[in-house]
Amino acid sequence: MAKAEKKHTRRATKPPLPDEQQEAKAKATAERLRPFAKQLLEDYERTAAEASEVEKEREAVNRMIKPPPAPAAPAPTPAAPAPTQLAPLKWLYEEVELLKAQGVIYAGIGKHKLARELEERMQAAKRAGRVDKSWSVGHMANELSERGLWPVD
């Protein structure tokens, strides 16, 4: 017969055993496997105990190899806080109020004269670290007009 012509045949299955016979067969199998199960349980318990001992030995070796951690150093005390830097616009408002109080700024002062004075002071403040950036005279004059700081009343 050619392969294509070969028919598949079913295997004959055994008829099921009656309940009493199945139960008896299951008991016999359980009795036959009981010593193996007992041995597996003993092996598992022995292995777990050995693993516990091995872990204890490993920890002891690690303690010998690795020295205990050094005590933590105390946190450094912070130095005196650095003077905070102001944004140029905030500095400008504060400086104009200060100069008014000192009488340096008077009514009728010219915008560019005031801008030059403030620009010099802003550069000095930048060098001293009190302001984060300085402006040019032209920028200062524009800011004075836009922010309502000039004309001085």
Helices and strands as residue ranges (DSSP letters): G 3-5, H 19-65, H 88-102, H 111-128, H 137-146
